[in-house]
Amino acid sequence: MKLSILLTIILMLQLFILPGCGERKNSTKYNVILISIETLRSDHLGCYGYRRNTSPHIDEFAKKTVFFENAYTPWPKTTSSFAAFFTGMYPFKIGIERIAPQQYLDDGLMLLTEILAGKGFKTEGLNANMVIKDSNFNQGFDRLQHKDLQAHELTEIAIKTLKQLKEKRFLYWIHYKDPHAPYKPLGKYKKIFINDRLYNQKIKDVPPDKRKLKLLKGIPEGGIDAYDESRVWSMRRLDVGHGIKGNVLKYVIAQYDAEIKFTDDHIGILLGEIKAMGLFNNSIIVLWGDHGESLGGHDYYFSHGRFPYNNCLKIPFIIYHPELKPISVTTAVSLVDIFPTLLDLLGIHGPPVDGKSIKNLMLGKEKPVRKRVIYSFAGYARNYQKIVIDGKWKLIYIPDHLDRQLLSNAKYELYDLENDPGETNNLYTTKAAGKYLMKYLIGFLKNRFNAFTQKRRPIVYDEKTREALRTLGYID
């Protein structure tokens, strides 16, 4: 009931505002090109400081853009991240949490695509992650294709589509899936980073007791939906490691990085074609990741969503605008901010949303008018982990007792991100920052409700979709 009432209020506000959603006078008629990449850790890209050459084309593109050093997803899962991007709303407010089953975008929501379609944009998209296929993301799209394809195949289709769209005013979205597990790079990419300098450095391997699925005390035999990915290496999901000699962790990371390189090469081809078509002159281009990947951090191996740490929460996020000078922005931003920002850049008045326009940051005004506090969620328990970030300080609230077993057995964790980016030293009991961040969190959570108590729309996948989801580890 609460969800229905909230969505009704949101819709009424949007309908009230939207008649004034006209474009401002003298606004330039830009296109919008959205390039998103699945499971991409920002710190595994060269432009974010990674020492392995995984992303030369993205790195080169980043030199021409507004580059956000500290961007966060409000939930480190694909469906939730997409919901935040296209609605500007925190996912829990609109009933989109965790993974895709029963996660359905209500028809009453106003998506970015719907607003732009109403302004005459031709709206098309190509998505490689089948997890959102039946979650109603097609709202506002003239055509949204869901194809279980790899980067080279997607890029070929995208180029053909852009050639058809280039004479129109359009929004085009392409989503690459390749860095997602299982990490199986094609052809020459399999060995591209094996035995390089980074590979030959000594790192701690996956402990032997983490190499098979096991249950923690208090979890029923066979596991439950909320805890079937405990802090172990789940062979059930990835089936990697068989026959690998030597350090398993560095091998798997090399394979993950190889998939990034594979994707980057084809994004380079795509960007080259976009430039050749002249679209750099009249298009806003956004490149972003939906969430990161654990890769062994905090003893969480090769997944995302369960833990609240920045290896999964931080994302790459860069915006190209023909009229804006390249600049690096250190202020923290969220995926919910993209919706109002794009409308602001296009000169279109938008409906009220959770996100705030970051146009002023893009113009070089480092200090926003409003205090910019970032909120995120993580975990699979019904009572999720809550995260609040203000500048260098990050507070994590862990209400669920089983989640605490998986983490540090603490109810609260506080980290100084400047001096402890790996989030290893919990300062909650020693620093006052935890107390004032708690005030922000309490205020934010006053609007929270338990969306899991709401009636969900059942989603039934066809067998082809189910097979694609099995490959990515979403279902058994």
N, C-alpha and C positions, 0 to 999 in steps of 0.2 A: 504494500500500500504506500509506504513512504517513497519508494522508488517512483511509482506512478505519479504521485503528487509532485515530486521534485521535477520530473521530466515535463509535466504539464506546465509548471511555473516557468521552466527554461524555455519551452516552446512559446508560451505567451509573451515572454520578454523578447524573444527573437522576432516574433511576428510584429510586435509593437515597434521594435527598432528597425526591422528590415525595410519598411517603406522608405526610410531615409538612407538606405544602403547604396545610394547613387555614388558615382565616381565624382571626386572633386574636380572643379574646373581646371583646365590646363594640365591634367594628369597625363603622363605618357602611357601609351597603350602597350605595355610590356606583355610578353608571354611568360609562362611559368614552367620551368622544367625541374622536376623533382627526381633525384637519384638517391635511392636508399640502399643500404647494404646490410644484410643479415649478420648478426652476431659479431660485429666488428669492434674490437677494442681500439680505442683511440691511441693508446700507448704502443700499439703494434704498427703504427704508420710513421713513416719518416718525418712528416711535418709535425708530428707530436713528439719527436725525439727518439724514435726507435732506431737502434743501431743496425738492424738488418734491412736490406734494400727491398722491402715488400711493396712499396707504393710510389714509384717514381712519377707516375702520371698524375696521381692525386696530389702529390707534393708540388709538382709544377703548377697545377691548377690552383692550389691553395695560395700561391704567391700573388694571384690576381684577385683575391677575395677578401671579404671580412671573415676573419678566422677566429673562432671561439675556442679558447683554450680549456674552458671548464663548462662543458655542456652535460646535462643529465637527463636520463629518461625517468619519468615518474613511476615506472614499474619495469623491471628488466625481463619483460616477456613481449613477444611480437605483437599480439593482438592488442594488448594494453597500450603499447607504444604507438601503434598506428592510430588507435582511438584518440589518444592525446594530441597527436599531430594534426589530424583532420578535423577535430572538434574544438581544440583549445581548452578542453575540460580535463580535470583530473579523472582518470578512469573509474575510480571507485564511485564517483558521483553519478556516473551514467551506467553503472552496472557492468562495467568491463573490467574484470580482474583476472589475474593469473593467465591461464592458457585458454585455448579457443573453445572447447566444448561448452555449449550453452552460453557463450559470450556473444551477444547479438546487439548490434547498434540499433537503438530504437528509431523508428521512422520519424519520430517527432524531433530528433536532433537536426541541427543545421550544420552540415559539413562544409568545409572550404570549397569543395567541388560544386556543391549546390549554389553557393553564393556566386561563384565565378561563372557557372553555367547561366545563371540568371542575368549576368552582365554580357552575355554574348560569347563567352569562351567556348571553344570546342574542347571537351574534356575526355581524355583517354588515358588508360593506364595498362601496364603489363607487370604482373606480380608472379614471382616464382615460388613463393611459399604458400602452399595450399592450405595452411592452417586457418587463413581468413576467408577462404573461398565462400563459405556459407554464413558469414557473420554480418552480412548486409553493409559491406563497405562500398557497394556499387552505387550508393546514393549520390546523385549529381554527376555521375560519369555517363557520357554518351556510350562509352564502351570501356569496360574493365575486363581484361583477359587474365585468367589464372592458368598458368602453364608451368608444369613441373620440368623446367629446363635449366641448363647451366649457362654461365655467363656469355660464352661465345654465341649460343643460340638466341639468348635474349637480346644481345646487342644487335644482331642481324635484323631481328624483327623491329626493334626500336628505331633503327636507322630508316628502315622502309616507312614506318609510320610517320616519323618526323618529316620526311620528304613530302608526305601527303598533307601534313598539317602546316607546313612552313608559310604558306600564303594566307593562313587564317590566323585569328588570335586564339591561342590555345593554352591549356594546361596539360602537360604530359608527365606521367609518373612511371618510373621503372624501378622495380625492386629486385635486387640480386640476392640469391640465397647461399652462394657457394661457401663462404667461411663457416657455415653451420655444420655441426657434427652430422654424420661421420666425416672426418677429415680425410677425403680421398682425392687428392689432386690428380689431374690428368697428365698423361704422357711425361714430357720433359720436366714438368713441375714437381714430380714426386721426389726427385733427388736434388732439387735446386739449392736447398739450404742444408743438406746433409754434409757434415764435416766442414762447414764454414767456421769462421772464427768464433761466432756466438755459440755454435753447436759444440765446439771443443772446449768451451769453458766448463768448469765444474759447477754443477747445480745439484741440489738434493733431488733424488729420484722419488717416484711414487712408492711409499712404503709397502712392503709385501702384504700387510694385513689390510690394505686399502684396495687390493686388486680384485675383489669380488664383492658382490652385494651382500650386505649383512644388516641386521636390524639392531637398533638401540633398545635398551631396556624400556619397557612401557609401550612399545609399538607391537600391535598384534602380529602373529605369525602370518606371513604372506604379505605384510605391509598394508598400509592404508594409502588412499589417494594423496593425502597430505604429506606423507613421509617416505614415499617409495624411492626417493633419491637422497638417502642420508649421506653423511659426509664420508663417503667412500667412493672408490672408483667403480662405477657400475658397468661391468662387462656385459650385462644384459642389454644396455643401450648401445654401446659403441663397438663392442667386439674388436677392439684394437689391442695390440700388445702381443698377440699370439705370434710367436716366431721372431719377435724383436729381440736382438741381442744388445746388451749394454743398457744405457740409461733410457728407460721408457719415456719419461717426462720430456726430455729434450727432443726425442724423436717425434712425439705427438705434436709438440709446439712447432717443430719444423714443418710438419704436414699442415697444420693450421695456417702458418705463415705462407706456405706455398699456395694455399687456396686464396689468400689475400692477394698475392702476387698475380695469380691467374685472373682474378676479378679485376684488379687494377689495370692489367694489360688491356682488357676489353673495355673498361671504362675509358681508357686512353683513346681507343679507337672511336668510341662513341663521342667523346669530347672533340676529337679531331673532325668528325663529320658535322657535329653541331657548329663548329667554327667555319667549316667550309660552306655550310648553308647560309652563313651570315647571321646566325641566330644569336651569336654573342653580342650583337649590336642592339638587339631588341628583346632580350630575355633575361629574366631573373632565374638563376640556377642555384638550387639548394642541394647540397650533398650531405648526407647524414646517415648515422647508424641507428638501428632500433634499440640495441643494447649491446653489452660487452660479452665476455666469456671468462670463466673462472681460471682455467688452465693451472689448477693446483693451488691458487692463492687461498689462504686460510683452510688448507686441507680440503678444498672443494674442487673436484676434478672434472673438467671437461663438460661443464653445463652452465646454466644461468637461471636466475629466478629465485633460488632458495635463499641466498645470502644477500645482505644489504651493503656489501662493500663496493668500492669504486671500480674494481676490475669488471664488474657487471653493470654498474649504474652509469659510469661515464661513457660518453659517446663522441664520435667525431661529428662536427657540425660546422659547415662553412657555407657562406652565401656569396655568390657573385652577382653584382649589379653593375650594369654598364656605366653608371654615372658616379659610383662610389669608389673612393680610393681604397686600396688594400690597407687593412689595419688588423692588428691582433687585439682581441678583447679578452681581458682576464676575468671580468665580472662573471659570476656563475649565471647560467641561463638554463631553461628547461624546454623540453619538447612542446609543452603547452603554450610556449611563447611564440611559436612559429606561425600559428593561425592568425593572431592579431597583427603580427609583424608583416606578413605578406600582404594583408589587406591594407595596412598602413602604407607600405611601399607602393602599392597599386593605386593609392588614393581612394580607396573604397571604405566607407563607413561600415563597421561590422557590429554584430550582436554582442551582448555582454558575455564574457567567457572568463575562465580562471587565469589564463595566460595574460601577460602584459607585453605590449609592443616594445621591441628592443631596437627600434629604429634610431633612437638617440645614441645608443651605444655604438651602432654601426657608423654614425656620423662623427664618432670620436669623443663623445661626451662620456667619459669613463664613469662618472658618478651619476647614476640615475636619480630622477626626482624622488622616486619611492625607494624605500629599503627593499632590496631584492633578496628574499628568503626563498630557498628551494625546498620543496617537499617531495618525498618519494616513498614508495612502499616496496616490500620484498617478502619472500617466504611463501610457503604453501599451507600453513596452518590457517584456520578460519580467522583467527585473531592475528592479523599480519604484523610484521615488523614495520615500524614507522620511522622515517628518517627526516631530519630537518638540517639544512646546511645554510650557514650564514658566514660568508667570507671564508676564513680558514678553518672555522669550527664546524664539526659535524657530530650531531647527536643521533644515536640509534636507540629506540625504545623497543624492547623485545618482550611482549606480554605473555607469550606462550611458553610454558615450561619445557616442552619438548624441543622447541626451537632453541631455547637456552642451552640445552644439552649439546645441540649441534654446533653452537657458537662458543661462547666463553663462560657460560653459566652465570652471566651477569644480566640483570634486568635492563641496565642502561650502559651504553658505551659512548664515550666522547673522545674524538680524535682531533688533533691539530694537523690538518692536511698539509700545511706548509712544511712542517718539520717531520711529519710522519705520514708520508703519502701512502705507505703500505698498510696503514691502519693497524698497527701492532701494539701500540701502547695506550691502553684505556686510561684516560685522565679524569673520568667522571667524578671520582671521589676527591680529586685534588684541585680542580679548576672551577671557578665560578661560572664559566661560560655555559656549563651544563644546565644551570638553574635558569638563566634567562632564555636559553633555547627551549627549555621545557615550557615556558610561558607561551612562546610562539606555537609550539606543538599542541598544547591544550586548546588554544584559541582556534587553531585550524581544525582540530578534531571535533569541535562542537557541531560542525556541519556533517560529520561522518555518520553513516548508518551501515548496518550489516547487509550488504547487497546480496549475500548468500541466502538470506531469508526470503528473497524475492522470487517470484515464479519466473523461471527462465523459459525461453522459447526453445523447444527441442530441436537439435540439429542432427540430421541423419546424413552421413557421408556416403557417396557412392564408392564402389570398390576401388576405382582408380585413384580417387582422392585418399582413401584409407591407406593404400599402398605407399603413396607419396608421404603421408604422415608417419607411417611406420619407418620409412627410410630416415627421416629426420628425428625419430625417437619420441614423437608426440604421443603415440598410442602403441599398444602391444599388438 
